[in-house]
Amino acid sequence: MDLRAPDIVQTAPANEFAGFSGNVVELSDVRFSFIAGAPPVVDIDALQVVRGERVFLRGPSGSGKSTLLSLLAGVIRPQRGTIRVLGRSIGMLSSAQRDRFRADHVGLIFQMFNLIPYLSVIENVSLPCSFSQRRRAHALRAGLSVQREAVRLLEHLDMAGARMLRRPVTRLSVGQQQRVAVARALIGAPELIMADEPTSSLDADLRAAFIDLLFQECARERSALVFVSHDASLAPLFDRTIEFTQLNRALGPPGSAGAA
């Protein structure tokens, strides 16, 4: 299967943000609710993440952490406030522009993985390079071919055996699917990596390998990392820890009802 992007797809130039030195993420007075007129589930006064920074966002389930990641990725738009990623105001982009920007510059590790069931392991990992010429070009520079770069990432996660690479993802365990999702997010070196409970299905050894790969790749490319989890034991590994119950004003004082 040829996973290359068609030549007619127009994406951001590979070096558009190469010299970017401002905040990778910048939020100002952001408020979001799923239903018009309903109380907000996310209400944040300010948040900044600088290039290369590793941020641990800790909070209980249902507190709005995943909603915040969707806002940062441009999947949804706030009713109020400004969200800037790499200096670009996400709310000012059309739906198609947000999709293109996300494909070029954001690596997402979803709670539910969102793998393509009819593709193999290596095809799933290579997939972002079929939608982003920028990420494809970077993968080619790093690994000489997209598949070789995908294999390099999978090797760190003990997923690079010849039979494993061609295995359909529907035949993987939950932990194996999670590792494929990690490699897919990292390929092509997006400037912002966001992970939503990414270690929940990994044992201690694989969790250590995953964290090592994630930090190594982010350091190599100076990518910013926003890592969402309720596992407080991981917090000391990061540059900064943010308690979401304090960041999100929608949660109210401690002990009040949380966000949906």
C-alpha positions as a printed Julia matrix, in Angstrom:
260×3 Matrix{Float64}:
   0.0     0.0    0.0
   1.39    3.4   -0.99
   0.94    5.78   1.93
   2.56    8.82   0.37
   0.62   12.06   0.29
  -0.63   13.11  -3.15
   1.34   15.96  -4.68
  -1.8    18.12  -4.69
  -1.97   18.21  -0.89
  -0.72   21.6    0.25
   0.89   21.66   3.7
   3.05   24.06   5.65
   6.65   24.29   4.43
   9.03   22.06   6.35
  10.95   25.01   7.81
   8.02   27.36   8.54
   8.52   27.17  12.32
  12.15   26.01  12.35
  13.34   29.15  14.11
  10.27   29.63  16.29
  11.35   30.72  19.79
   8.1    31.86  21.43
   5.62   29.88  23.48
   4.58   26.71  21.68
   1.28   26.86  23.59
  -0.34   30.04  24.87
  -3.87   30.24  26.31
  -5.58   33.41  27.46
  -8.99   33.55  29.19
 -10.23   30.36  27.51
 -13.73   29.1   28.24
 -15.48   26.12  26.67
 -18.79   24.32  27.19
 -20.31   21.56  25.09
 -23.8    23.08  25.22
 -24.47   26.77  24.56
 -25.39   28.55  27.77
 -24.31   25.64  29.99
 -21.61   26.07  32.67
 -18.12   25.7   31.17
 -16.18   22.47  31.48
 -12.91   24.3   30.8
 -12.24   27.79  32.15
  -8.54   28.72  32.14
  -7.13   32.17  32.8
  -3.67   31.56  31.31
  -1.32   28.76  30.3
   2.01   28.8   28.49
   4.3    25.98  27.38
   7.71   26.86  25.94
   9.63   25.0   23.26
  11.26   21.83  24.57
   9.37   21.93  27.87
   7.93   18.73  29.35
   4.72   19.51  31.23
   2.86   17.0   33.41
  -0.84   17.83  33.7
  -2.31   15.92  36.62
  -5.98   15.65  37.5
  -8.78   13.2   38.21
 -10.93   11.59  35.56
 -13.73   13.84  34.36
 -11.96   17.09  35.22
 -11.73   18.34  31.61
  -8.13   17.36  30.8
  -9.02   15.58  27.56
 -11.23   18.5   26.57
  -8.26   20.84  27.01
  -6.16   18.67  24.68
  -8.94   18.78  22.07
  -8.93   22.58  22.33
  -5.14   22.76  21.92
  -5.33   20.46  18.89
  -8.06   22.55  17.27
 -10.54   19.68  17.27
 -12.99   21.97  19.08
 -12.99   25.76  19.5
 -13.62   27.75  22.68
 -16.58   30.07  23.06
 -14.26   32.66  24.56
 -10.57   33.42  24.74
  -7.49   32.85  22.6
  -5.47   29.71  21.95
  -2.16   30.08  20.15
  -0.01   27.16  19.03
   3.36   28.07  17.52
   2.1    31.66  17.48
  -0.89   30.77  15.3
  -4.33   31.65  16.65
  -6.2    28.35  16.33
  -9.62   29.97  16.61
  -8.98   32.1   13.53
  -8.39   29.09  11.29
 -11.09   27.36   9.27
 -11.87   23.71   9.97
  -9.74   22.61   7.01
  -6.87   24.86   8.09
  -7.0    23.47  11.63
  -6.89   19.93  10.26
  -3.86   20.77   8.14
  -2.09   22.59  10.98
  -2.71   19.66  13.35
  -1.41   17.14  10.78
   1.79   19.14  10.32
   2.63   20.24  13.85
   0.82   18.16  16.5
   1.43   14.58  17.57
  -1.49   13.1   19.52
  -1.53   10.0   21.69
  -5.19    9.29  22.36
  -6.68    7.38  25.27
  -8.5     5.1   22.84
  -5.49    4.97  20.41
  -7.59    5.66  17.25
  -5.59    3.22  15.13
  -6.84    2.35  11.64
  -8.06   -1.26  11.97
  -7.43   -2.35   8.37
  -3.81   -1.15   8.35
  -0.75   -2.97   9.66
   1.51   -1.81  12.49
   4.03   -0.09  10.21
   1.29    1.41   8.03
  -0.39    2.95  11.1
   2.9     4.44  12.32
   3.7     5.83   8.86
   0.21    7.26   8.35
   0.88   10.87   9.51
   3.42   11.2    6.71
   0.69   10.55   4.16
  -1.22   13.62   5.36
   1.71   15.97   6.04
   4.48   16.74   3.58
   6.31   18.47   6.43
   6.37   15.36   8.61
   7.18   13.15   5.64
  10.15   15.34   4.72
  11.43   15.24   8.29
  11.04   11.46   8.49
  12.99   11.1    5.25
  15.82   13.25   6.59
  15.91   11.3    9.87
  15.6     7.76   8.53
  16.21    7.91   4.74
  12.73    6.44   4.26
   9.46    6.79   6.13
   9.36    3.06   6.85
  12.91    3.02   8.23
  12.05    5.9   10.55
   8.9     4.05  11.66
  10.97    0.94  12.39
  13.49    2.99  14.39
  10.73    4.29  16.65
   9.12    0.86  17.01
  12.46   -0.73  17.92
  12.55    1.35  21.1
   9.21   -0.17  22.07
  10.04   -3.81  21.22
   7.66   -3.78  18.25
  10.01   -4.03  15.25
  10.04   -7.75  14.45
   9.35   -8.49  10.78
   6.12  -10.36  11.49
   4.99   -7.74  14.0
   5.47   -4.88  11.53
   3.01   -6.45   9.06
   0.49   -7.59  11.65
  -2.96   -5.94  11.52
  -3.48   -3.79  14.59
  -6.72   -5.65  15.34
  -4.53   -8.62  16.32
  -2.53   -6.66  18.89
  -2.97   -6.56  22.64
  -4.09   -3.3   24.22
  -0.53   -2.57  25.36
   0.84   -3.21  21.86
  -1.77   -0.91  20.33
  -0.72    1.79  22.76
   2.91    1.49  21.67
   1.9     1.79  18.01
  -0.03    4.95  18.87
   3.06    6.4   20.56
   5.31    5.78  17.55
   2.68    7.24  15.22
   2.54   10.47  17.25
   6.33   10.87  17.21
   7.07   10.22  13.53
   7.99   13.33  11.58
   8.92   15.29  14.74
   5.85   17.49  15.33
   6.62   20.55  17.46
   3.9    19.73  20.0
   3.29   16.27  21.44
   0.16   15.71  23.54
  -0.44   12.46  25.4
  -3.7    11.5   27.11
  -3.09    8.82  29.8
  -0.52    7.16  27.51
   0.95    4.67  30.03
  -2.31    3.24  31.38
  -1.94   -0.11  29.56
   1.83   -0.59  29.92
   3.72   -2.64  32.49
   6.62   -1.12  34.43
   9.35   -2.08  31.94
   7.43   -0.92  28.87
   6.37    2.26  30.65
  10.05    3.06  31.29
  10.9     2.38  27.62
   7.99    4.54  26.5
   8.97    7.48  28.73
  12.6     7.17  27.61
  11.62    7.24  23.91
   9.2    10.11  24.41
  11.73   12.27  26.25
  14.54   11.36  23.85
  12.56   12.29  20.75
  11.22   15.51  22.28
  14.74   16.53  23.37
  16.21   15.76  19.94
  13.67   17.98  18.17
  12.99   20.42  21.04
   9.33   19.46  20.85
   7.06   20.61  23.65
   5.28   17.84  25.55
   1.94   18.06  27.35
   1.43   14.8   29.21
  -1.95   14.19  30.86
  -2.27   11.6   33.61
  -3.65   10.96  37.08
  -0.52    8.9   37.98
   1.36   11.2   40.39
   4.41    8.89  40.43
   5.38   10.17  36.97
   5.4    13.86  37.94
   9.06   14.07  39.12
  10.25   13.1   35.64
   8.89   16.3   34.09
  10.1    19.9   34.0
   6.85   21.2   35.45
   3.73   19.76  37.04
   0.36   21.49  36.8
  -2.54   20.45  38.99
  -5.55   20.68  36.71
  -7.91   21.21  39.63
  -6.08   24.5   40.24
  -5.71   25.47  36.58
  -9.32   24.86  35.53
 -11.58   27.43  37.19
 -14.64   25.48  35.97
 -13.99   22.92  38.69
 -14.57   25.51  41.4
 -13.17   25.17  44.92
 -11.8    21.79  46.0
 -14.64   19.39  46.75
 -17.1    20.95  44.32
 -18.51   19.14  41.3
 -15.96   18.51  38.51
 -16.17   19.12  34.81
 -17.78   16.6   32.53
